[in-house]
Amino acid sequence: MKRIALVTGVAGGIGRATAHLFGEKGWHVVGIDQKPVGKIEGVSHFVTADLSHPEASEQILRELTDGERRLDALINNAGLQVCKPLTEMTLQEWDRVMAVNVRSVFLLAKYFYPLLKDRGTAIVNVSSVHAVATSVNIAAYAASKGALTALTRAMALEFSGDDIRVNAVLPGAVDTPMLRAGLNRGTSPSFDQKAHLDHLASRHPLGRVGRPEDIARAILFLADNDQSSFMTGQALVVDGGATARLSTE
């Protein structure tokens, strides 16, 4: 019997790589994203849902097939980033970041708990290194990812008696559409994105930015009870060594 994973934000860079990898490894993947998209390799069943809406979790639950009403892994990967000074951010922007990045994780855990409990399952929350070290003009995102990392620990404690492990992956700079969009904000037409990415890569001890596949493999490790059965409540940093270096160096 195939193991079943539900992956949110499946149309993004990390989401697509995760679906592809899980599919390759024989999992049945239910993919969630806010807009209809074409075929995503590895996704067996796609559901359109906007996780900023409080009723989204119930909607997704209704759209599962009978055979999908047991989960082996819930991958909370959907994320929203708003890059602007804190004093220029609107209340609506702040609330939407929190709704997608934090509230959706709470609601999905609440509604999908019966499908996960007592079966040796896993929840993997995709947080960010911005939970532990951040930059200017990204306050809402950093706050949401800090909250998500704390929520991961709380969920791990609450669900430990139900045979559900809960861990987080904290990616660093990963070459995704979200990263490239963030680099482009407020730049001039002459902005050289490749040069900026090359400079960013040089700042990493490993000499490169991450690839979505790097994060997908970490997610699979934490989701797979055969590989990480003694891990729960942990924040696994996957950042090419970036947070190991002193900023004053």
Secondary structure in CASP SS format (residue, H / E / C, confidence):
PFRMAT SS
TARGET T0000
AUTHOR 0000-0000-0000
METHOD secondary structure of the structure
MODEL  1
M C 1.00
K C 1.00
R C 1.00
I E 1.00
A E 1.00
L E 1.00
V E 1.00
T E 1.00
G C 1.00
V C 1.00
A C 1.00
G C 1.00
G H 1.00
I H 1.00
G H 1.00
R H 1.00
A H 1.00
T H 1.00
A H 1.00
H H 1.00
L H 1.00
F H 1.00
G H 1.00
E H 1.00
K C 1.00
G C 1.00
W C 1.00
H E 1.00
V E 1.00
V E 1.00
G E 1.00
I E 1.00
D E 1.00
Q C 1.00
K C 1.00
P C 1.00
V C 1.00
G C 1.00
K C 1.00
I C 1.00
E C 1.00
G C 1.00
V E 1.00
S E 1.00
H E 1.00
F E 1.00
V E 1.00
T E 1.00
A C 1.00
D C 1.00
L C 1.00
S C 1.00
H C 1.00
P C 1.00
E C 1.00
A H 1.00
S H 1.00
E H 1.00
Q H 1.00
I H 1.00
L H 1.00
R H 1.00
E H 1.00
L C 1.00
T C 1.00
D H 1.00
G H 1.00
E H 1.00
R C 1.00
R C 1.00
L C 1.00
D C 1.00
A E 1.00
L E 1.00
I E 1.00
N E 1.00
N C 1.00
A C 1.00
G C 1.00
L C 1.00
Q C 1.00
V C 1.00
C C 1.00
K C 1.00
P C 1.00
L H 1.00
T H 1.00
E H 1.00
M C 1.00
T C 1.00
L H 1.00
Q H 1.00
E H 1.00
W H 1.00
D H 1.00
R H 1.00
V H 1.00
M H 1.00
A H 1.00
V H 1.00
N H 1.00
V H 1.00
R H 1.00
S H 1.00
V H 1.00
F H 1.00
L H 1.00
L H 1.00
A H 1.00
K H 1.00
Y H 1.00
F H 1.00
Y H 1.00
P H 1.00
L H 1.00
L H 1.00
K C 1.00
D C 1.00
R C 1.00
G C 1.00
T E 1.00
A E 1.00
I E 1.00
V E 1.00
N E 1.00
V E 1.00
S C 1.00
S C 1.00
V H 1.00
H H 1.00
A H 1.00
V C 1.00
A C 1.00
T C 1.00
S C 1.00
V C 1.00
N C 1.00
I C 1.00
A H 1.00
A H 1.00
Y H 1.00
A H 1.00
A H 1.00
S H 1.00
K H 1.00
G H 1.00
A H 1.00
L H 1.00
T H 1.00
A H 1.00
L H 1.00
T H 1.00
R H 1.00
A H 1.00
M H 1.00
A H 1.00
L H 1.00
E H 1.00
F H 1.00
S H 1.00
G H 1.00
D H 1.00
D C 1.00
I E 1.00
R E 1.00
V E 1.00
N E 1.00
A E 1.00
V E 1.00
L E 1.00
P E 1.00
G C 1.00
A C 1.00
V E 1.00
D C 1.00
T C 1.00
P H 1.00
M H 1.00
L H 1.00
R H 1.00
A H 1.00
G H 1.00
L H 1.00
N H 1.00
R C 1.00
G C 1.00
T C 1.00
S C 1.00
P C 1.00
S C 1.00
F C 1.00
D C 1.00
Q H 1.00
K H 1.00
A H 1.00
H H 1.00
L H 1.00
D H 1.00
H H 1.00
L H 1.00
A H 1.00
S H 1.00
R C 1.00
H C 1.00
P C 1.00
L C 1.00
G C 1.00
R C 1.00
V C 1.00
G E 1.00
R C 1.00
P H 1.00
E H 1.00
D H 1.00
I H 1.00
A H 1.00
R H 1.00
A H 1.00
I H 1.00
L H 1.00
F H 1.00
L H 1.00
A H 1.00
D C 1.00
N H 1.00
D H 1.00
Q H 1.00
S H 1.00
S C 1.00
F C 1.00
M C 1.00
T C 1.00
G C 1.00
Q C 1.00
A E 1.00
L E 1.00
V E 1.00
V E 1.00
D C 1.00
G C 1.00
G C 1.00
A H 1.00
T H 1.00
A H 1.00
R C 1.00
L C 1.00
S C 1.00
T C 1.00
E C 1.00
END
